[in-house]
């Protein structure tokens, strides 16, 4: 392990050095209609980076592009070069955990490996950033995540006003930071302790068994009530850092058509329609049930951990204020009223 400490100006110089050898993505403000949205994108200017608040969207689009020509890498920026590896700077614990979910599904599952994702992921270095304070909708610590530091990122940034600690946990990346001034481990430890005090009290308490009991929750009568105001717009899935549903489409005439891969959403009414026309999820309640059960039952049954990371983006972006925390509380109350999970656990 290596610890460095640098000023903002020295970090800017480091950035300029790294961009000669890597594509660099980071959270920057982008014009989206009448508002500015903080999103990850490929950049060429260190001063564009916004460090001090959670981005409105995750870096999912960097490692799993919203639209991509099958077999090709990301093509959405003049600052992206196919021949270079990528560094994603400023990724918070919730989004790092989301990358872990993608890795489990697309790389580590022996039954299926997504080659395009694997090639992109193999060329990506994640530089995490420690959270200094809680956002209003965040509840990652309620799900067992550490907002101060994730073990899944090989390099971690701890911003302290205009100074930066850089912790290099994987020795294969030490050469990138070798010439930087050494950081004091005791100072970093004190900073981490101070931040843990900020997160001492959880913003949301939850007591449900995970994985959620599949049969009991599938037959529960709470889902339609839970989604009365849902519009079925799918914005929750598009901003969710762990949602990875996708479809394929073709452009061009037969014989010269190009195949593309694009995000899809299980909240769309057409998503689960069979070729026969039958739709097993023909209501918003059934579709939202699938969303919650995937994150808290199906994924943990098949992989390690949940497929919700408590980032709160689905809460922030929902146009009708449907709050997943309220949905989980309804689930908790339902299980309590029913006497615990199907195995008899109270």
Secondary structure, DSSP 8 states (H G I E B T S, - for coil): -EEEEEEHHHHHHHHHHHTTTEEEEEEEEEEETTEEEEEEEE-S-GGG---SS--SS-THHHHS-SEEETT----S-TT--TTSEEEEEEE-HHHHHHHHHHHIIIII-TT---HHHHHHHHTEEEEEE--SS--TT--GGGGT--SS--TT-SEEEEEETTEEEEEE-SGGGGGGGTTS-B--HHHHHHHHHHHHHHTSS-S------SS--HHHHHT-S-HHHHTTT-----HHHHH-SS---EEEEEESSTTS-EEEEEE--TTSTTTTB-TTS-BS--SHHHHHHHHHHIIIIIHHHHSSS-S-----HHHHH-TT---HHHHHHHHHHHHHHTTS-TTS--
